[in-house]
């Protein structure tokens, strides 16, 4: 009988240990599966965070590049405008020098000689140029003056000269400012091609 009880206890113990081992194995398997799931979710989250960070870096990089390009364009435009202003001023200055030289007399006579009829026209000069050139012009243009051409000083002209209709209906402006304005567009593209060739 004692043997049977011992066998029964051994059998119960064996069955209990097997059940406990199965339960322990199941607990370990479940824990391992949960751990694997947590690691997998962690990797996915880390991957997503890295991807989001890279996108943000790319957006910031593109924004920085766009800002740099805009700043570069702004600097080029400012530089171009400053250079153009200096060149325009220089052009006016040089034309004023040319119009105050001896060549002014030949320029005025050349332009007036192209007029078909000077009867309704007048040569308008600055006060300074009128005093300097009036007698020479009267001598050079005596035939035109006999035909009605007038030579006078006007406040509107600072340098150079104008050929105007006596009735005020129109005029040809050969002032330094107007001549510079006419020449500037042709010089601007040439200057721009040289100065900004590297930026294109």
MIDO-253543 format. One record per residue (C-alpha): x, y, z. Coordinates in steps of 0.5 Angstrom, whole numbers. Layout:
REM MIDO-253543
xx,yy,zz
X,Y,Z
...
***
This chain:
REM MIDO-253543
xx,yy,zz
0,0,0
6,5,2
9,3,-5
2,5,-8
2,12,-5
9,13,-7
7,11,-14
1,16,-14
5,22,-11
11,21,-16
5,20,-21
2,27,-19
9,30,-18
11,28,-25
4,31,-28
5,37,-24
12,38,-26
10,37,-33
4,42,-33
9,47,-29
14,46,-35
9,47,-40
6,53,-37
13,56,-36
15,54,-43
8,58,-45
10,64,-41
17,64,-44
14,63,-51
9,69,-49
14,73,-46
19,72,-52
13,74,-57
12,80,-53
19,82,-53
20,81,-60
13,85,-62
16,90,-57
23,90,-61
19,90,-68
15,96,-66
21,100,-63
25,99,-69
19,101,-74
18,107,-69
25,109,-69
25,108,-77
19,112,-77
23,118,-73
29,117,-77
25,118,-84
21,124,-81
28,127,-79
31,126,-86
24,129,-89
25,135,-84
32,136,-86
31,136,-93
25,141,-93
30,146,-89
36,144,-93
31,146,-99
29,152,-96
36,154,-94
38,154,-101
32,158,-104
33,163,-99
41,163,-101
39,163,-108
34,169,-107
39,173,-103
44,172,-109
39,175,-114
38,181,-109
45,182,-109
46,181,-116
40,186,-118
43,191,-112
50,191,-115
47,192,-122
43,198,-120
48,201,-117
53,200,-123
48,202,-128
47,208,-124
54,210,-123
55,209,-131
49,213,-132
52,219,-128
59,218,-131
56,218,-138
52,224,-137
58,227,-134
62,225,-140
57,228,-145
57,235,-141
64,235,-142
63,234,-149
58,239,-150
62,244,-147
68,243,-151
70,246,-158
66,240,-162
59,243,-159
60,249,-165
61,243,-170
55,239,-167
50,244,-167
52,247,-174
52,240,-177
45,238,-174
42,245,-176
45,244,-183
40,238,-184
34,242,-183
30,243,-189
28,249,-187
30,253,-181
25,259,-181
20,256,-176
26,253,-172
30,256,-166
37,253,-163
36,253,-155
42,253,-151
44,254,-144
46,261,-142
53,259,-141
53,256,-148
50,262,-151
55,267,-149
60,262,-151
58,260,-158
53,265,-160
57,269,-164
61,263,-168
54,260,-169
51,267,-172
57,267,-177
57,259,-178
49,259,-179
48,266,-182
44,263,-188
39,259,-184
39,266,-179
37,270,-185
32,265,-187
28,265,-180
33,261,-175
33,264,-168
39,262,-163
37,263,-156
39,262,-149
33,258,-145
33,256,-138
30,249,-139
37,247,-143
43,246,-138
48,243,-143
48,241,-150
42,244,-154
35,243,-157
32,245,-164
25,247,-163
19,249,-167
18,256,-165
11,255,-164
13,250,-159
10,244,-162
16,240,-162
23,239,-161
29,235,-162
33,234,-155
41,234,-155
42,235,-148
47,231,-144
41,228,-140
37,226,-146
43,223,-150
45,219,-144
38,216,-144
38,215,-151
45,211,-151
44,208,-144
40,202,-146
45,200,-151
51,201,-146
47,197,-141
46,190,-144
54,190,-146
56,192,-139
51,187,-136
54,182,-141
61,183,-138
59,184,-131
54,179,-130
57,173,-135
59,169,-129
52,169,-126
48,166,-131
***
